[in-house]
Amino acid sequence: QPDPAELRDPAINKMYQALTEAVPRAGLQSVRVCDVAGDPNAAVMVFGAAPLPEGVPPLRVLRADPLTVLHTDRERKRLLWEQMQALGGNRS
């Protein structure tokens, strides 16, 4: 779940779309935030200052760097990708 304010920047929005498209390649499955509350096996990744999703227990919320930080810091973006792969069990 992105911080809506960050998505106003076209470059940040494009990067977020790329991250979203990379979810299956990491061995994860995209789900709607509204479906996470009722699924004890699902979690939500929240970027930066985005609010916590309503109804999702904090233990199932993964807080990531703000998208603007990920856009400018390739090392942090790589670490996020590695974390996503580890969560998905895909270590390619």
N, C-alpha and C positions, 0 to 999 in steps of 0.2 A: 504494500500500500504506500503510494508516494505522498509526499507533501504537495498538495495541489499548487501551492505558490511556486514551487520549483519547476513544475511542468509548463509554466508560462514561457520559459526560455526554450526556443525550438531545438537547440542542441541538446539540452538536458532531456527534453521530451523524447527526442530520437534515441538517446542512450537508454532511457527507461524502457522504451519499446524493444530495444535490442536485448536488454536484460530479461524482459518478459518472454521474448521468443527463445531465450537460452534455457529457460527453466526445464523443458523436456530433455534437452541435451545433457543436463546435469543429473538426469535420472529422477527428477521431481515431477510433480503433476500440478498444473495450475488449477486453482479452485477459486470460486467466488468468495469474497470475504464473508458474505452473509451465510454461506454454507459451512464455514469453519466452526462456528459456535456449537453446532450440533454434532460435529465429528471429532471425537477425542483423539484421533490420529492425525489431524490436520493442524497446521500452524500457519501463521501469517508473518511475512517479512515486512517490517515497517521501516521506511527510510526517513532519516533525519527527524524533523519536528512533526511529522504526520501524527495525528491523534491515534491513540490505541483504538482498535476496532471494538465497537460496542458488542458486548456479549461474549467476547473471546477472553478466556482466562489469561492473565499476564504470563503464566508459564508457557503458553503456546504462542507467544509473540516474540519474534526475533527482531531486535532493533539493529538496523544497519546504519552505516554512515549516510549523511545527507547526499543526495544525488549530485549536488554541485561539487562536493568533496571527491566523490568517485570519478566525476568527469575530469577533474584536474590532477588527481593522484593515481597514476597507473598502478602503483604497488598496492594501494588499498583496494582498487577494483579487482586486481588479480587475487588478493586474499579473499575477497567476497566470492569470487568464482570458485576458489578452492573450497571454501566453506559450503557453498551450494553443492558442489560435487560430493563432498563428504557426507552431507545430509542425504543426498540421493543415492549414496553407495556407488557412485560412478567416479572412478579415479583416473579417468583417461586424460 
